[in-house]
Amino acid sequence: MSCCFNKCSQPSLPLSNKCAFHRNRRSCQVDDCHNQVFARNLCVRHGGKRLCSYPECLSNARIAGRCARHGTDAPKRTCNEASCYRIAHRLGRCIRHGGGRPCKTRACPTHARSGGYCWRHRPSVSSPVTAESPQDLESPRWEALDALDAHILASVLADVDPGCLVTPQGVPALSVTGYVVVL
């Protein structure tokens, strides 16, 4: 047999109609209601929570007897410093006046921005360097790319008259086994 509360499929404990999670919770006193008690032995649906005091509103009250739609927004606290009207964060002060979290790095007075660290002390995220990375210029991969470049250059130069090859500086050039040699 499963637990008596709505949407709970956990098995009930021996000699009880409730599971281990719901064992200390009470059921709504309304007949055939399988919801948990919220207040005054009633679930939220049957009056355990007060309704909004706004006329014809049937939503549950949250703050000062009003629902989220009809309640007023609480005013945000401002910084304690004279003539500062920014929103207070910590210790009644805005970030500029020392209300933000300080950096976790010892003796750093800067405001923490991400993960508890300031921009200067944030942990750096770097990718691991592998043996085949671009820093290893003696890699077989680079030799293969050089050979491919030479092959492409040789096939391009095969269709060009060798007498008309000129470097960007205007110096005549000649193709020798796929490499351009300045004369």
N, C-alpha and C positions, 0 to 999 in steps of 0.2 A: 504494500500500500504506500502511496506517495503522500507528501506533506499536504496539509489542508489549505495552505495559502495559495492565492492565485499565482499562476505562472511558475510555481516551484515544483520541479519534478524529482527532487531528492527523496530518497526513501525515508519513511517516518521511523522514529525510534521505537523500540519495544515498549508496549503499554502506553503509547502516545500517538496522537494524530499529527505531530509536528516533527520536522527534521531537526538535525543537530543545530543548524544555523538559526532556525526559528523557535527553538525550544522555550526560550524565555519571553517570547512575544505573545501578545494577546490578540484574539480575533475580535472583529467589530461585533457589537451586541445586536445589530440588526439581523433578523432571520435570513438565512441563506446568503449571507455576505461573507466572502472568504478573504477579505482584506485585513491588513494589520491595523491595529488601533493607532491613531495619531494623537488624540487627546479626548478626554471625557468619555472613554470607552467606545469611541466612534472612529471610523476611518475618515479620511479626507472627504470622500464622496458623500457620506451621510452626516456631515456636520462637525467632524472633528477639527476642522480648520475653519476659521471665521471667513466670511465673504467680504468682498470689497464694500465699503460704505457709500460708494458713489451710486446714485440712483440707477436702478435697472441693470447694474453690473453683477454678473454671476461668477466672476473670477475670484480666486482665493486671495485674501488680504496678505500683504507682505509687510510693509512698514507703515506705521501710524494708521492702521485700519484701511489702507488702500492697496490695490493691486499694482503691478508694475506699470500698467498703462495710465492709471489715474493718480498715482503717487507723484510727489514732486521730487526732483533730483536733489540729493543732499549737496549742499555747497562744498566745493573743494577747499581744503585748507590752503592758505597762502603762507609764504615764507615769513619767518619771524623777524627778519632784518627790516630795519626802517626803510620805507619807500620802495620795497621790493614786492611786487604783486605776482610773482611766479608761483606755480603750484609746489607745495611742500612735499618732500619725499621722506626723508629720514631726519629725526631730531627736530622736526618742525622747520626745516630749512630746505630751500631749493638746492639743486645740484651745484650751482655757482657759489653758493654760500656754505657749502660743506655738508649738504644733506644727502648726497649720493653715497654709494658704497665705495670705500677706498680700495685701491688695488691690493691684491693678496701679497704682492712682493713686499718684503720687509722695507720699511722706511720710505716707501713710495707714496706721496700724498695725492697722486692723481686719481681721478674718478674711474672706477672700474666700468668697463663698457661691455665686455663679453667674457663669460666664464669666470668672472671675478677678477679679471686682469685688465689693466689699462692697455691702450694700443701699443705702447712701447714694450710691455712685458708679456704680451699675449704669446701663447705657445705657437711656435712656427710649425706649419704643416708643410713638410717637404716629402717628395716622393723618393723612395729608396733608389740608389744608384746601382745599376746592374752592370755586369761585365760587358754587355753589348750596348752600353749607352754611348751617346755621341762624344763623350770625353775620351774614349779609348780609340785613338786614331790609328792604332796598329791592328785593329780588328779585321778579321777576314771579310766582314760585311763591307768595310770601306774599300778594300781591295776589289771586291766584286763590283761595287758601284763605280770605281774608277775604270774598270774594264768595260763596264756598260757605257759609261760616258765616252770612252775612247771609240767604242764600236759605233755609237750614234754619230759622233763627230766624223768618223771615217766615211760612213754612208752618206752624210750630208756633203762632205767635201769631194766625194767621188763624182758628183754631178757638176762640180764647179771647176772652171778653168784655173789651174794653179797659178797662172800669171796674174790673175786679177785679185788674189787674196791680199788684203791690206789690214793691218791692225788699226785700232781706233786712233793711234797717233800718226797714221799715214805711212807706216813702215811696211814694205812688202813682207809677206809671210809665206811659208811653204809647209805643206802637210807631210809629215814623216811618220808612218805607221800609226796613224790616228791622232798624233799630237801635232799641234801647230808650233812651228819653230820660227822665231823672229829672225830675219836675216840682217 
